[in-house]
Amino acid sequence: KAGVTQTPRYLIKTRGQQVTLSCSPISGHRSVSWYQQTPGQGLQFLFEYFSETQRNKGNFPGRFSGRQFSNSRSEMNVSTLELGDSALYLCASSFGLAGGTSRTQYFGPGTRLLVL
Amino acid sequence: AQSVTQLGSHVSVSEGALVLLRCNYSSSVPPYLFWYVQYPNQGLQLLLKYTTGATLVKGINGFEAEFKKSETSFHLTKPSAHMSDAAEYFCAVSGGNRDDKIIFGKGTRLHILP
């Protein structure tokens, strides 16, 4: 089975721009979660989608948004980029909802975003 | 609500020595606990998880962890370190509900000394 794929792998943007990142989950997985990873804050949960519905959301401003398509692929969008948005953005997929179950989350390699 | 504290952002051990990475958690409900490993330029990979049952959990690559409710700990160990174990390790906790988030610790970078 193919693993979780994320595109693009690297991205450079300037302040004020917007960016869209894409995540394709493992075939058959219906849950996609997004995380932001930075050296100072570690892994912070952004949101989780299950069957095209946002099921959970972390403490990020409204500039961060996401969606999930009927084929379970997910995108996240960050508008009006700030320098502090520079991070590795990780996507993880699982068969069912990620939290509170024994479902394993499978992570993609991440998209490294640099905001100048 | 759940939280995770990993003691030591960097840990160095000699090749062949015992690896011990510490994780303490806080949870208002019986927790599900996880350890993940991240190699450079890669995503996270699950090492092991505790949900219910046996408190000593064996994972991949010779790692194991023990759930100690009285100490609210879930420390990760490996009897003999290998150079290939150099990576960043994350402890994570979740509650028992389907909509619970998975909360990650800030990570411990493991260095293996030759």
Interface residues (C-beta under 8 A of the other chain):
Chain A: V4 S33 Y35 Q41 G42 L43 Q44 F45 E48 R55 N56 G58 L90 A92 G96 L97 A98 G99 G100 T101 S102 T104 Q105 Y106 F107 G108 P109 G110
Chain B: Y32 Y36 N41 Q42 G43 L44 Q45 L46 K49 T51 F90 S94 G95 G96 N97 R98 D99 D100 K101 I102 I103 F104 G105 K106 G107
